[in-house]
Amino acid sequence: PRSTLFPYTTLFRSLAGLVTEVAGAARGSRLNLLLTDGARVYATAWSHALSYRATAGSLVIASEPYDELPGWVPVPDGHLVVGGEGEAHSMPISRAAGPGPADEHPDAIADSRGA
């Protein structure tokens, strides 16, 4: 079953578009941004490290893992990660900012469980 974490909302597209626009105007910017809509967390990795750990019922997003526990997943540079309720997924910011719903790009979604 497809995750509901990638609703192609205005917030989702706006965050991706903002990072793309700022990166174009201010080359070399390090843009790790975090937003929430109350149910999901949206984070960007742009020219700076970002990792997350999703466990049953929780999600931690940090610039670097802060402990040695297993489960930390590095977010690739230039990606947007969306998470909530113990799961997280990432996709390239360029795809998130592009036209059309994310469902048009099923190959662009990387599941934190490797599925």
N, C-alpha and C positions, 0 to 999 in steps of 0.2 A: 504493500500500500504506500502511496505517495504521502510524504510528510506535508502537514499543513503549515510548516514553518516558513515557506516561501510564498506568502501571499504577495502578489505584485501590487503593493499598496503605494500610495503617494509617498509615504515615509521611506519605504524601501528604495524607490527610484530617486527620491530627493537626496538621500544620503550618498548614494553612489554617484549621482550627478554633481553634488557638492565637492566630493573628493576629486573627481576628475577635473572639475573647473579650477579648483584651488591649485592642484598639482600642475596644471597647465600655466597658470598665471604666476606661480611662485615655485619655480623649479627647486628641487631639493627639500621640499617640505616633508616633514615627518607627520603623517596624518593618521594616528590611531584615535578614532572617534568612537564613542559609545553612546547609544540612544536606547530608550525603551518606550514601548507603548503601553506598559503596564502588564503585558502578558509575555512579550518577547523582548529579547535584547538583541540589538543590531550593533555590530562592531566592524571597524575597517582596519586593515593592515596595509599601510602604505609607507614604504621606506623605513620601517621600524618593526621590531619583533612583536608578535602577538601570539598567545597560546590560550587554549581553553581546556577545561576538564568537565565533562558531563557525567554525572552519576545519577542514580535513582532519585529523581525529584529535585536535583540541584544542577546549577551551571555556574562555573567560575571562569571569568575571562580576565587575563592578566598580561602585562607586557612580557613577563617571563614566569615560568613555573616557580612557585615560592616554596615548594617542598619536593621531596623525593618520591612521593606516592605515584603509582602508575596511573596512566590514563590521560596524561597531558598530550594534547594534539597541537602542533604548531600550525598556525594559519599562514598559508603561503602569501608572500608579498603581493599586493595588488588584489586582494580578495576581501569580500564582505562575508562575515559570519553572522548567522541568525540562530538564536537558541532560545529554548524555553522548556520547562518541565523535563529536565534531564536529558535533553538531546540538543545537538547543534549540527549545522550544515554550513558549507561555504560554497561560494561561487565567485568567479572573477568579477571584479568591479565593472570592467568594460561590458560584460554581459548584462549585469544588473542595471546599468545606466542606459542600455540600448533599448530599441523599440520592442514592443510586444511583451506578453506575459512570460514569466519564468518557465511556465509549463511548455513553452515552445522550444526550450533549450534543456531537455532532460539530461543531456550529456554534460551540461555545465554544473550540475549539482553533485557535490562530493559529500557523501554521508559520513558522519563521524564514526559510524559502526562498520564502515568499509563496504556497505551494501550498494 
